[in-house]
Amino acid sequence: MPKMKTNSGAKKRIKVRKSGSVKTGSATRRHLATGRTAKCKRQLRGRSTVNKSDENNALRMLCIK
């Protein structure tokens, strides 16, 4: 049986914490930010945690689960 291949797009964008939760960057912050409020842009900084319902898909793309 061949080796499992990691999704190369996912490995650049998704990291797994020691606790097992999955972290990724925030969506909707790349462009068209002039129409957003300062509060909205400020809250999009940093990393966010992937929702529990999407966590299995993220781990499967990284060949962890």
TORVOLO-421680 format. One record per atom (N, C-alpha, C, O): residue in three letters; x, y, z. Coordinates in pm, 1 decimal, m for minus. Layout:
BEGIN
NODE   residu         c1         c2         c3
NODE      Ala          X          Y          Z
...
//
This chain:
BEGIN
NODE   residu         c1         c2         c3
NODE      Met       84.2     m117.9        0.0
NODE      Met        0.0        0.0        0.0
NODE      Met       89.0      124.6        0.0
NODE      Met      185.4      130.6       76.3
NODE      Pro       58.4      224.5      m84.4
NODE      Pro      144.5      343.0      m92.6
NODE      Pro      131.2      431.3       31.2
NODE      Pro       35.8      420.4      108.2
NODE      Lys      229.6      518.5       47.5
NODE      Lys      227.4      611.5      159.6
NODE      Lys      114.5      713.2      141.3
NODE      Lys       75.8      744.7       28.8
NODE      Met       62.3      763.9      253.1
NODE      Met      m38.7      868.7      247.7
NODE      Met       30.4     1000.3      216.1
NODE      Met      137.0     1029.3      270.4
NODE      Lys      m29.6     1080.0      128.8
NODE      Lys       28.0     1209.1       94.5
NODE      Lys      m44.0     1318.9      170.9
NODE      Lys     m166.9     1324.2      172.7
NODE      Thr       32.5     1405.5      233.2
NODE      Thr      m23.4     1520.5      302.7
NODE      Thr      m69.4     1621.9      200.3
NODE      Thr       m3.1     1642.4       98.6
NODE      Asn     m183.0     1685.7      226.3
NODE      Asn     m233.0     1791.8      139.5
NODE      Asn     m138.1     1910.5      152.7
NODE      Asn     m125.9     1968.4      260.6
NODE      Ser      m70.3     1947.3       42.7
NODE      Ser       34.9     2048.9       51.0
NODE      Ser      m21.5     2187.1       80.7
NODE      Ser       48.2     2270.4      138.6
NODE      Gly     m146.5     2213.3       42.3
NODE      Gly     m207.9     2341.2       76.9
NODE      Gly     m239.3     2349.5      224.5
NODE      Gly     m229.4     2456.3      285.0
NODE      Ala     m277.4     2236.2      282.9
NODE      Ala     m312.3     2233.5      424.9
NODE      Ala     m189.1     2244.3      513.3
NODE      Ala     m193.8     2309.3      617.8
NODE      Lys      m79.6     2182.2      473.4
NODE      Lys       38.9     2185.0      559.2
NODE      Lys       98.8     2324.4      569.0
NODE      Lys      172.0     2353.0      663.7
NODE      Lys       69.3     2412.4      472.3
NODE      Lys      116.8     2550.0      478.2
NODE      Lys       28.0     2636.9      565.8
NODE      Lys       72.3     2741.7      612.9
NODE      Arg      m95.7     2596.1      588.8
NODE      Arg     m193.6     2681.7      654.8
NODE      Arg     m240.1     2634.1      791.1
NODE      Arg     m294.0     2713.3      868.5
NODE      Ile     m220.6     2506.5      822.6
NODE      Ile     m278.3     2448.5      944.0
NODE      Ile     m166.2     2396.4     1034.1
NODE      Ile      m73.1     2330.7      987.4
NODE      Lys     m176.6     2426.5     1163.5
NODE      Lys      m83.9     2372.5     1262.7
NODE      Lys     m166.4     2304.4     1371.7
NODE      Lys     m279.3     2344.9     1399.4
NODE      Val     m109.2     2200.4     1433.5
NODE      Val     m176.3     2129.1     1541.8
NODE      Val     m105.1     2163.6     1672.0
NODE      Val       16.8     2150.1     1682.4
NODE      Arg     m181.6     2208.0     1770.8
NODE      Arg     m125.2     2241.0     1901.4
NODE      Arg      m96.0     2113.3     1979.6
NODE      Arg     m141.2     2005.4     1941.4
NODE      Lys      m20.6     2125.1     2088.9
NODE      Lys       11.2     2008.4     2171.5
NODE      Lys     m113.6     1946.6     2231.1
NODE      Lys     m119.9     1825.6     2252.9
NODE      Ser     m214.3     2031.5     2257.9
NODE      Ser     m339.3     1980.9     2315.8
NODE      Ser     m421.0     1902.9     2213.0
NODE      Ser     m516.2     1833.7     2249.1
NODE      Gly     m384.3     1913.8     2085.0
NODE      Gly     m457.1     1843.1     1980.3
NODE      Gly     m551.5     1932.0     1902.5
NODE      Gly     m603.7     1890.4     1799.0
NODE      Ser     m575.3     2055.4     1950.3
NODE      Ser     m662.2     2145.6     1876.2
NODE      Ser     m587.6     2196.9     1754.0
NODE      Ser     m464.6     2197.0     1750.5
NODE      Val     m662.6     2239.9     1654.7
NODE      Val     m605.4     2281.2     1526.9
NODE      Val     m615.7     2431.1     1514.9
NODE      Val     m723.0     2487.3     1536.8
NODE      Lys     m505.3     2498.5     1480.0
NODE      Lys     m508.6     2642.7     1464.8
NODE      Lys     m480.7     2680.2     1320.2
NODE      Lys     m408.5     2610.2     1249.3
NODE      Thr     m538.3     2790.3     1277.8
NODE      Thr     m523.6     2838.7     1141.4
NODE      Thr     m544.9     2988.7     1140.4
NODE      Thr     m590.3     3045.5     1239.7
NODE      Gly     m513.0     3053.3     1030.1
NODE      Gly     m533.0     3197.0     1019.2
NODE      Gly     m679.5     3231.6     1000.0
NODE      Gly     m760.7     3146.0      964.7
NODE      Ser     m712.5     3357.5     1023.7
NODE      Ser     m850.1     3402.9     1009.2
NODE      Ser     m883.9     3424.1      862.2
NODE      Ser     m798.7     3463.8      782.7
NODE      Ala    m1006.8     3397.6      828.0
NODE      Ala    m1053.2     3418.7      691.4
NODE      Ala    m1096.9     3563.3      672.6
NODE      Ala    m1110.8     3637.5      769.8
NODE      Thr    m1118.2     3602.3      550.4
NODE      Thr    m1171.5     3734.2      508.6
NODE      Thr    m1086.0     3850.1      556.3
NODE      Thr    m1139.7     3951.1      601.8
NODE      Arg     m952.8     3837.8      546.9
NODE      Arg     m869.9     3952.0      584.5
NODE      Arg     m767.3     3987.5      478.4
NODE      Arg     m680.2     4070.8      503.2
NODE      Arg     m775.3     3926.9      361.3
NODE      Arg     m674.4     3947.7      258.3
NODE      Arg     m693.5     4078.4      180.7
NODE      Arg     m596.5     4149.8      155.1
NODE      His     m815.5     4109.6      143.8
NODE      His     m839.9     4229.4       63.3
NODE      His     m980.5     4280.1       91.8
NODE      His    m1056.5     4216.7      165.0
NODE      Leu    m1014.6     4394.2       34.1
NODE      Leu    m1143.3     4462.0       54.7
NODE      Leu    m1164.6     4494.9      202.1
NODE      Leu    m1276.8     4487.2      252.2
NODE      Ala    m1056.2     4531.7      271.8
NODE      Ala    m1065.9     4561.3      413.8
NODE      Ala    m1103.9     4706.5      440.5
NODE      Ala    m1131.0     4743.2      554.8
NODE      Thr    m1106.4     4789.3      336.7
NODE      Thr    m1136.7     4931.2      358.9
NODE      Thr    m1280.7     4950.5      404.8
NODE      Thr    m1311.5     5049.0      471.8
NODE      Gly    m1367.2     4859.6      370.3
NODE      Gly    m1506.2     4871.8      411.8
NODE      Gly    m1533.8     4817.1      549.9
NODE      Gly    m1644.9     4831.1      601.1
NODE      Arg    m1434.6     4755.1      610.9
NODE      Arg    m1453.2     4696.2      743.6
NODE      Arg    m1418.5     4798.1      852.0
NODE      Arg    m1338.3     4889.0      830.8
NODE      Thr    m1479.7     4781.0      966.6
NODE      Thr    m1449.3     4868.6     1079.0
NODE      Thr    m1313.1     4831.2     1138.1
NODE      Thr    m1262.3     4721.4     1115.5
NODE      Ala    m1255.9     4923.5     1213.4
NODE      Ala    m1126.8     4897.6     1277.0
NODE      Ala    m1138.7     4783.1     1376.2
NODE      Ala    m1046.1     4703.2     1390.4
NODE      Lys    m1252.5     4774.5     1445.2
NODE      Lys    m1273.5     4666.5     1542.1
NODE      Lys    m1273.3     4530.9     1472.4
NODE      Lys    m1215.0     4434.8     1522.6
NODE      Cys    m1337.9     4523.3     1358.1
NODE      Cys    m1344.6     4397.3     1282.8
NODE      Cys    m1205.1     4354.3     1238.9
NODE      Cys    m1168.3     4237.8     1254.2
NODE      Lys    m1127.7     4447.3     1184.5
NODE      Lys     m992.7     4413.8     1138.1
NODE      Lys     m901.5     4375.1     1254.5
NODE      Lys     m817.8     4286.0     1240.4
NODE      Arg     m916.8     4440.4     1367.6
NODE      Arg     m835.7     4411.3     1484.8
NODE      Arg     m863.2     4269.9     1536.1
NODE      Arg     m771.2     4199.6     1577.8
NODE      Gln     m989.1     4228.9     1533.1
NODE      Gln    m1024.8     4096.7     1582.3
NODE      Gln     m982.8     3984.6     1488.2
NODE      Gln     m979.9     3868.3     1528.7
NODE      Leu     m950.4     4017.3     1363.2
NODE      Leu     m906.2     3916.0     1267.9
NODE      Leu     m756.3     3887.8     1277.9
NODE      Leu     m706.3     3796.9     1211.6
NODE      Arg     m683.7     3964.8     1360.2
NODE      Arg     m540.7     3940.9     1377.3
NODE      Arg     m515.1     3808.1     1447.9
NODE      Arg     m601.3     3755.1     1518.0
NODE      Gly     m395.1     3756.5     1427.7
NODE      Gly     m356.1     3636.7     1500.7
NODE      Gly     m417.6     3510.1     1444.1
NODE      Gly     m472.6     3509.0     1334.0
NODE      Arg     m406.9     3404.5     1521.3
NODE      Arg     m455.0     3273.4     1478.1
NODE      Arg     m587.6     3244.0     1544.0
NODE      Arg     m618.9     3297.7     1650.3
NODE      Ser     m664.3     3159.8     1481.5
NODE      Ser     m791.3     3117.3     1539.7
NODE      Ser     m796.4     2965.1     1541.1
NODE      Ser     m720.8     2898.4     1470.5
NODE      Thr     m885.6     2911.9     1621.9
NODE      Thr     m900.3     2767.2     1634.1
NODE      Thr    m1004.6     2718.0     1535.5
NODE      Thr    m1108.5     2781.3     1516.8
NODE      Val     m976.6     2605.5     1473.1
NODE      Val    m1071.0     2544.9     1379.2
NODE      Val    m1188.8     2488.7     1458.3
NODE      Val    m1170.6     2433.5     1566.8
NODE      Asn    m1308.0     2502.6     1404.6
NODE      Asn    m1428.6     2452.3     1468.9
NODE      Asn    m1419.8     2300.3     1485.1
NODE      Asn    m1360.0     2231.2     1402.7
NODE      Lys    m1480.5     2249.9     1592.7
NODE      Lys    m1476.2     2105.3     1620.9
NODE      Lys    m1531.2     2022.7     1505.0
NODE      Lys    m1481.0     1914.0     1476.4
NODE      Ser    m1634.1     2074.2     1438.6
NODE      Ser    m1695.3     1998.2     1330.0
NODE      Ser    m1602.3     1986.9     1209.4
NODE      Ser    m1616.1     1893.8     1130.2
NODE      Asp    m1507.7     2080.1     1193.9
NODE      Asp    m1414.3     2077.5     1081.0
NODE      Asp    m1278.4     2019.0     1119.0
NODE      Asp    m1192.0     2001.3     1033.2
NODE      Glu    m1259.8     1989.1     1246.8
NODE      Glu    m1129.4     1944.8     1294.2
NODE      Glu    m1087.1     1812.1     1231.5
NODE      Glu     m970.5     1795.5     1195.6
NODE      Asn    m1179.3     1718.2     1218.0
NODE      Asn    m1145.1     1588.2     1158.9
NODE      Asn    m1098.9     1602.5     1014.7
NODE      Asn    m1005.1     1534.7      972.8
NODE      Asn    m1164.0     1690.2      938.0
NODE      Asn    m1122.3     1711.5      799.4
NODE      Asn     m982.0     1769.8      792.6
NODE      Asn     m901.6     1729.5      708.7
NODE      Ala     m952.5     1865.2      881.3
NODE      Ala     m820.2     1926.7      883.2
NODE      Ala     m713.2     1823.5      918.0
NODE      Ala     m608.2     1819.1      853.9
NODE      Leu     m739.1     1740.5     1019.1
NODE      Leu     m641.7     1639.0     1058.2
NODE      Leu     m624.8     1532.2      950.8
NODE      Leu     m515.5     1478.1      933.9
NODE      Arg     m730.4     1501.9      879.1
NODE      Arg     m721.8     1402.5      771.9
NODE      Arg     m635.5     1457.2      656.5
NODE      Arg     m561.2     1381.8      593.7
NODE      Met     m645.7     1587.9      629.0
NODE      Met     m562.4     1646.8      523.1
NODE      Met     m414.6     1644.7      560.5
NODE      Met     m327.9     1641.4      473.2
NODE      Leu     m386.2     1646.7      691.6
NODE      Leu     m247.2     1640.1      737.9
NODE      Leu     m200.7     1496.9      762.6
NODE      Leu      m88.2     1475.7      807.9
NODE      Cys     m285.8     1398.5      733.5
NODE      Cys     m257.5     1256.2      753.9
NODE      Cys     m225.9     1225.5      899.1
NODE      Cys     m139.0     1143.3      928.2
NODE      Ile     m295.7     1290.7      989.6
NODE      Ile     m278.5     1264.3     1132.0
NODE      Ile     m387.1     1170.7     1181.9
NODE      Ile     m363.2     1091.0     1272.7
NODE      Lys     m503.1     1179.1     1125.2
NODE      Lys     m614.3     1096.3     1171.1
NODE      Lys     m672.5     1016.4     1056.9
NODE      Lys     m767.4      940.6     1076.8
//
